[in-house]
Amino acid sequence: MRTRAAVLRGVSTARPYGATRPVEVEELELGAPREGEALVRIAAASLCHSDLSVVNGDRVRPLPMALGHEAVGVVAETGPGVTRVAPGDHVALVFVPSCGFCADCAAGRPALCGRAAAANGSGALLHGPSLLTDASGAVVHHQLGVSAFAEHAVVAQESLVPIPEDVPFTVASLFGCAVLTGAGAVVNTAAVRPGQSVVVYGLGGVGLSAVLGARAAGAYPVVAVDPVAEKRELALRLGAHHTFAPEEAVAAVRDLTGGGAEVAVEAVGSPRVMADCLTAVARGGRVVSVGLPAPGRTLEVPALAFAGEGKSLIGSYMGDAVPRRDIPRFLDLWRAGLMPVERMHTGTLPLAGINKALEELASGRAVRQVVDTSGMLVA
C-alpha cells in the first residue's frame, strides 16, 4: 500500500528547521504485515527530542529514515501468528519491541532487549528487514521499529500495547515514550518512596513526566530545574513544589532539603548537568540519568562521590519499563487525575508541518507537540 511519511535523507544542523526543511513528507510503498506484525493506522504521533537528535546527527541512524517513535493508532490488519492485538484495537506504540526470550528480557529488563536493540540500530523491524521503499524502489529505514510520522505503519506486535478506546489520542500518544521514560525512571529505576525528595533537571516531555511520576509516588519535595521560565511554571502546574533556574539550583536544592535531594533525575543529556545532579544529591543519594548525550561526550566527576559519599549514578533506558504493565497503570493514574499529561500538550499540527514542529522543539518553546498524521484526532 502507499502511505505518506516524514523522511529524513541527511542530517542537518541548519536553522531554522521550518525554513531549511531537513525532513520531507513523501509517498512511500509500505509492505504488508508479515508473521508477527500488524498494520496500524496512526492517529497521533508526538514529537520527542530523540527525533530531533536524529535530525541533527546527535543520534546516528541509517538514512534515509522514516521518523517518529511515540504514537497511538488503530490496528487495521494483522499478519499470521499475531495474538496480542486484533483489528480495531486502539494501541500505543512502543519503541523497544522486546522479544521476550533474550537474557535481558528473561531477567525482567525488556527495555534492554538485545534483539530489539539490534533491529532498531539497523533500521529494521523485529521480525525482518524494512518494509518501506521510496518512489525509486530504494529502502527507507524504520525509526525504532515504529516510523510513526506517517499515515500508516507496520510494526511488530511486540511494539503494541492495547489501550482503552475512551482515552483521547492526544493524551495516549504521550505514553509510549515520554511517560514511560520519565515516570518510569522515578517509579521503576529509582523506586522512589513516599516522602523522599526528588529533583528533576530538564523540563521537556520526559522531565515533566518525571515530575508527574514523583508526585504520583508521594515524593516531597519535588523540585524542577530548567532555564526556561515557562517550563518551570508548567512544572508547578503539574505538581512540582519548587522550581529553580540551573545556575541557582544546586545551592537551592541543598539548602531546601538540608543537605541534598535523595534522588535526582537528569533529563537533559548533558554531562555537565549529570555532574550538577551528583552535587545536588545528599550523601547516599541516587542520580538517575535518562537524557541521551551526543556520542563521544564524556563525564568527569569527583571519584570520591561514590565510595566516599555513597552516591550512585544509574542509567535508565525507557524508564526500565515493562510497557504492557506500565502503560495501563500510568493510564489509570491519568484517569484518576494523578498524572495530567494533557497539560504538556503544546500544540497539534498536520504532517506537513513537521519541520516547523522541529524548530519549536529545538528552540525550547515546545514540550510535546502532536502530529495529526491521518485526520483521526478527537478534540
Long-range contacts (C-beta under 8 A, 24 or more apart in sequence): 1-29, 1-30, 1-32, 1-152, 2-27, 2-28, 2-29, 2-30, 3-27, 3-28, 3-30, 3-150, 3-151, 3-152, 3-153, 4-28, 4-150, 4-151, 4-351, 5-66, 5-132, 5-140, 5-147, 5-149, 5-150, 5-151, 6-66, 6-67, 6-68, 6-149, 6-150, 6-351, 6-354, 7-64, 7-65, 7-66, 7-67, 7-134, 7-140, 8-54, 8-55, 8-63, 8-64, 8-65, 8-67, 9-63, 9-64, 10-63, 11-54, 11-55, 11-56, 11-57, 11-63, 12-55, 12-56, 13-56, 13-57, 15-359, 15-362, 16-359, 17-55, 17-355, 17-356, 17-358, 17-359, 17-362, 18-355, 18-356, 18-358, 18-359, 20-355, 21-355, 22-55, 22-355, 22-358, 23-55, 23-67, 23-149, 23-354, 23-355, 23-358, 25-351, 25-352, 25-354, 26-134, 26-135, 27-135, 28-66, 28-132, 28-133, 28-134, 28-140, 28-150, 29-132, 29-133, 29-134, 30-131, 30-132, 30-152, 30-153, 30-154, 31-131, 31-132, 31-154, 32-77, 32-79, 32-131, 32-154, 33-77, 33-78, 33-79, 33-82, 33-154, 34-79, 34-80, 34-127, 34-128, 34-131, 35-79, 35-80, 35-81, 35-127, 36-79, 36-80, 36-81, 36-82, 36-126, 36-127, 36-156, 36-157, 36-158, 37-78, 37-79, 37-82, 37-125, 37-127, 37-154, 37-155, 37-156, 37-157, 38-75, 38-76, 38-77, 38-78, 38-79, 38-82, 38-85, 38-154, 38-155, 38-157, 38-160, 39-75, 39-76, 39-77, 39-78, 39-152, 39-153, 39-154, 40-73, 40-74, 40-75, 40-76, 40-91, 40-93, 40-152, 40-153, 40-154, 40-155, 40-160, 41-73, 41-74, 41-76, 41-151, 41-152, 41-374, 41-376, 42-68, 42-71, 42-72, 42-73, 42-148, 42-150, 42-151, 42-152, 42-153, 42-373, 42-374, 43-71, 43-72, 43-73, 43-74, 43-169, 43-173, 43-373, 43-374, 43-376, 43-377, 44-71, 44-72, 44-73, 44-169, 44-170, 44-172, 44-173, 44-370, 44-371, 44-372, 44-373, 44-376, 44-377, 45-70, 45-71, 45-72, 45-148, 45-149, 45-150, 45-173, 45-370, 45-371, 45-373, 46-70, 46-71, 46-173, 46-174, 46-177, 46-178, 46-205, 46-368, 46-369, 46-370, 46-371, 47-354, 47-357, 47-358, 47-361, 47-366, 47-368, 47-369, 47-370, 47-371, 48-177, 48-178, 48-205, 48-206, 48-368, 49-204, 49-205, 49-206, 49-269, 49-361, 50-177, 50-292, 51-143, 51-149, 51-358, 51-361, 52-358, 52-361, 52-362, 53-292, 53-294, 54-143, 55-358, 56-362, 58-292, 58-293, 58-294, 58-295, 59-292, 59-295, 60-295, 61-121, 61-123, 61-141, 61-143, 62-122, 62-123, 62-141, 63-141, 64-134, 64-138, 64-140, 64-141, 65-123, 65-140, 65-141, 65-142, 65-143, 65-147, 66-132, 66-140, 66-141, 66-142, 66-143, 66-147, 66-149, 66-150, 67-143, 67-147, 67-149, 67-354, 68-143, 68-146, 68-147, 68-148, 68-149, 68-150, 68-371, 69-93, 69-95, 69-143, 69-144, 69-145, 69-146, 69-147, 69-148, 69-176, 69-177, 70-95, 70-146, 70-148, 70-173, 70-174, 70-176, 70-177, 70-178, 71-146, 71-148, 71-153, 71-173, 71-176, 71-373, 72-163, 72-169, 72-172, 72-173, 72-175, 72-176, 73-148, 73-153, 73-376, 74-376, 75-160, 76-152, 78-157, 82-157, 83-157, 84-157, 84-158, 84-160, 84-162, 85-157, 85-160, 85-162, 89-160, 89-162, 90-162, 90-163, 90-164, 90-165, 90-167, 90-172, 91-160, 91-161, 91-162, 91-163, 92-160, 92-161, 92-163, 92-172, 92-173, 92-175, 92-176, 92-323, 92-327, 93-146, 93-148, 93-153, 93-155, 93-159, 93-160, 93-176, 94-146, 94-159, 94-160, 94-161, 94-176, 94-180, 94-323, 94-327, 95-120, 95-144, 95-145, 95-146, 95-159, 95-176, 95-177, 95-318, 96-120, 96-144, 96-145, 96-317, 96-318, 96-323, 97-125, 97-126, 97-145, 97-155, 97-156, 97-158, 97-159, 98-158, 99-126, 99-158, 100-158, 108-322, 109-320, 110-321, 110-322, 110-323, 111-317, 111-318, 111-319, 111-320, 111-321, 112-317, 116-145, 116-158, 119-145, 120-144, 120-145, 125-154, 125-155, 125-156, 126-156, 126-158, 126-159, 127-156, 148-373, 149-351, 149-354, 149-371, 149-373, 150-351, 150-373, 151-351, 151-373, 151-374, 152-374, 161-323, 161-324, 161-327, 161-328, 163-327, 163-328, 163-331, 164-331, 167-331, 167-334, 167-335, 168-342, 168-378, 169-370, 169-376, 169-377, 169-378, 170-342, 170-345, 170-348, 170-370, 170-377, 170-378, 171-334, 171-341, 171-342, 171-345, 172-331, 173-370, 174-205, 174-209, 174-341, 174-344, 174-345, 174-368, 175-327, 175-330, 175-331, 175-341, 176-323, 176-327, 177-205, 177-206, 177-318, 178-205, 178-206, 178-208, 178-209, 178-341, 178-344, 178-368, 179-209, 179-212, 179-213, 179-327, 179-330, 179-339, 179-341, 180-318, 180-319, 180-321, 180-323, 180-326, 180-327, 180-330, 181-206, 181-209, 181-290, 181-316, 181-318, 181-319, 181-321, 182-206, 182-207, 182-208, 182-209, 182-210, 182-211, 182-212, 182-213, 182-265, 182-267, 182-290, 182-319, 183-209, 183-210, 183-212, 183-213, 183-216, 183-319, 183-330, 183-339, 184-213, 184-316, 184-318, 184-319, 184-320, 184-321, 184-326, 185-210, 185-213, 185-265, 185-267, 185-288, 185-290, 185-316, 185-319, 185-320, 186-210, 186-213, 186-214, 186-217, 186-219, 186-263, 186-265, 186-288, 187-213, 187-216, 187-217, 187-319, 187-326, 188-316, 188-319, 188-320, 188-321, 188-326, 189-288, 189-314, 189-316, 189-319, 189-320, 190-263, 190-265, 190-286, 190-288, 190-314, 190-316, 192-217, 192-218, 192-219, 192-263, 193-217, 193-218, 194-218, 194-219, 194-220, 195-219, 195-220, 196-220, 196-262, 196-263, 197-221, 197-222, 197-223, 197-257, 197-261, 197-262, 197-263, 198-222, 198-223, 198-261, 198-262, 198-263, 198-264, 198-265, 199-223, 199-224, 199-225, 199-249, 199-253, 199-261, 199-263, 199-264, 199-265, 199-277, 199-280, 199-281, 200-224, 200-225, 200-235, 200-240, 200-264, 200-265, 200-267, 201-225, 201-226, 201-246, 201-249, 201-264, 201-265, 201-266, 201-267, 201-268, 201-273, 201-276, 201-277, 202-226, 202-266, 202-267, 202-268, 202-269, 202-273, 202-291, 203-228, 203-231, 203-232, 203-234, 203-235, 203-267, 203-367, 204-231, 204-267, 204-367, 205-344, 205-367, 205-368, 206-267, 206-290, 206-291, 207-265, 207-267, 207-268, 208-234, 208-235, 208-238, 208-344, 208-367, 209-341, 209-344, 210-265, 210-267, 210-290, 211-235, 211-238, 211-239, 211-240, 212-238, 212-239, 212-339, 212-340, 212-341, 213-339, 214-239, 214-265, 215-239, 215-240, 215-338, 216-333, 216-338, 216-339, 219-263, 221-256, 221-257, 223-249, 223-252, 223-253, 223-256, 223-261, 225-249, 225-253, 227-364, 228-364, 228-365, 230-365, 231-364, 231-367, 234-343, 234-344, 234-367, 237-343, 238-340, 238-343, 238-344, 246-273, 246-276, 249-276, 249-280, 250-276, 250-279, 250-280, 253-280, 254-280, 257-282, 259-283, 260-285, 261-285, 262-286, 263-287, 263-288, 264-288, 265-290, 266-290, 266-291, 267-291, 269-293, 269-294, 271-297, 271-298, 271-299, 271-300, 274-299, 274-301, 274-313, 275-299, 275-300, 275-301, 278-302, 278-305, 278-311, 278-313, 281-311, 283-309, 283-310, 283-311, 284-309, 284-310, 284-311, 285-311, 285-312, 286-311, 286-312, 286-314, 287-311, 287-312, 287-313, 287-314, 288-314, 288-315, 288-316, 289-313, 289-314, 289-315, 289-316, 290-316, 290-317, 290-319, 344-368, 345-369, 345-370, 348-372, 348-377
